[in-house]
Amino acid sequence: MNHTDNTNDQKRLNNIESDDISSSIPITVAKSIPSELQCLLEKFGDDPVFMKEIVHIFIEDTPYDINRLQQSIEANNTNDCELIAHGLKGAARNFGFDDLGLVFLQLEHMAKQHTLLHARETLQMAVEKYEQIETTLKAYLTESSDDE
């Protein structure tokens, strides 16, 4: 990541509010692949079977990692918090969930600075964003299995 990316991330971090819910995550279910997943499908060679496997892994692993992150925050373990937040940030960004990735980036920065003062509130914001994403992804998996 270069300096420009860091600057852009910081600008976006400054604009995140706890009640900010990503407008890129639809609450309603579309009959096809959600637009935010279309780019990911293209990354995987337009293979919907592989796409479903990746989505399933994401919704299976992320709650576990969020729980680990919560435990590291409660234990005031900044090293673990930084590593876990970094991994969650990458996973979210790989799926194109940049708003969620930015919240994890914020947690990563807090841990790097060894200050987890507002980490619980920030983690709650991440959980809320993830829950919306999870709803969309589960609907996609259900709908795509109905189409088979």
C-alpha positions in Angstrom: 0.0 0.0 0.0 1.4 3.4 -0.9 1.1 6.8 0.8 -1.8 7.8 -1.4 -3.8 4.7 -0.4 -3.1 5.5 3.3 -4.2 9.1 2.8 -7.4 8.0 1.1 -8.1 5.4 3.8 -7.6 8.1 6.5 -10.0 10.4 4.7 -12.6 7.7 4.5 -12.0 6.7 8.2 -12.7 10.3 9.2 -16.1 10.1 7.5 -17.3 6.9 9.2 -19.9 7.4 11.8 -21.4 4.7 14.0 -24.8 4.9 12.4 -23.4 4.9 8.9 -24.6 1.9 7.1 -23.1 1.1 3.7 -25.5 2.1 0.9 -23.7 -0.4 -1.3 -25.2 -3.3 0.7 -28.7 -3.9 -0.4 -31.2 -5.0 2.2 -33.5 -6.5 -0.4 -32.6 -9.6 -2.3 -32.0 -9.4 -6.1 -32.8 -12.3 -8.4 -29.2 -12.3 -9.6 -25.8 -11.9 -8.0 -25.7 -8.7 -6.0 -23.8 -5.9 -7.7 -21.2 -5.8 -5.0 -20.4 -9.4 -5.6 -20.3 -9.2 -9.4 -16.7 -7.9 -9.4 -15.7 -10.8 -7.2 -17.4 -13.3 -9.5 -15.3 -11.8 -12.4 -12.2 -12.2 -10.3 -12.9 -15.9 -10.0 -13.3 -16.4 -13.7 -17.1 -16.1 -13.7 -17.3 -19.4 -11.8 -20.5 -19.3 -9.7 -19.8 -22.6 -8.0 -16.4 -21.3 -6.7 -18.0 -18.0 -5.9 -20.6 -19.8 -3.6 -17.8 -21.7 -1.9 -15.9 -18.5 -1.2 -19.0 -16.7 0.1 -19.7 -19.6 2.3 -16.2 -19.5 3.8 -16.5 -15.8 4.4 -19.7 -16.0 6.3 -18.4 -19.0 8.2 -15.0 -17.6 9.2 -15.8 -13.9 9.8 -18.0 -14.3 12.9 -15.2 -16.5 14.5 -12.6 -13.9 13.7 -14.8 -11.1 15.0 -15.2 -13.1 18.2 -11.4 -13.5 18.5 -11.0 -9.7 17.9 -13.5 -9.0 20.7 -11.6 -11.2 23.0 -8.3 -9.5 22.2 -9.9 -6.1 22.8 -11.4 -7.3 26.2 -7.9 -8.6 27.1 -6.3 -5.3 25.9 -4.0 -7.4 23.7 -3.0 -4.9 21.1 -0.7 -7.3 19.2 -3.5 -9.9 18.6 -6.0 -7.1 17.9 -3.8 -5.6 15.3 -3.2 -9.0 13.5 -6.9 -10.1 13.6 -8.2 -6.6 12.5 -5.6 -6.7 9.7 -6.9 -10.1 8.5 -10.5 -9.0 8.7 -9.8 -5.8 6.8 -8.2 -7.8 4.0 -11.0 -10.3 3.8 -13.6 -7.5 3.7 -11.7 -5.6 1.0 -11.2 -8.7 -1.1 -14.9 -9.0 -1.3 -15.3 -5.3 -2.1 -16.8 -4.4 1.3 -14.7 -1.3 1.6 -16.8 0.3 4.4 -16.4 -2.7 6.6 -12.7 -2.9 5.7 -12.3 0.7 6.8 -13.8 -0.1 10.2 -11.3 -2.9 10.7 -8.5 -0.6 9.5 -9.6 1.8 12.2 -9.3 -1.0 14.8 -5.9 -2.0 13.4 -4.7 1.6 13.8 -5.9 1.8 17.3 -4.0 -1.4 18.1 -0.9 -0.1 16.5 -1.1 2.9 18.6 -1.6 0.7 21.7 -4.9 2.4 22.6 -8.1 0.5 22.5 -10.1 3.1 24.3 -12.9 3.2 21.7 -12.3 -0.2 20.3 -15.5 -1.7 21.7 -17.7 0.9 20.0 -15.8 0.6 16.8 -16.1 -3.2 16.9 -19.9 -2.8 17.4 -20.0 -0.7 14.2 -18.1 -3.5 12.4 -20.5 -6.1 13.7 -23.5 -4.1 12.5 -22.0 -3.7 9.0 -21.1 -7.3 8.9 -24.6 -8.4 9.9 -26.0 -6.5 6.9 -23.5 -8.0 4.6 -24.1 -11.5 6.0 -27.9 -11.1 5.3 -27.1 -10.2 1.7 -24.7 -13.1 1.3 -27.0 -15.7 2.9 -29.8 -14.5 0.7 -27.5 -14.9 -2.3 -26.6 -18.4 -1.3 -30.2 -19.4 -0.7 -31.3 -17.9 -4.0 -28.5 -19.4 -5.9 -29.2 -22.8 -4.5 -32.9 -22.4 -5.4 -31.9 -21.7 -9.0 -30.0 -25.1 -9.2 
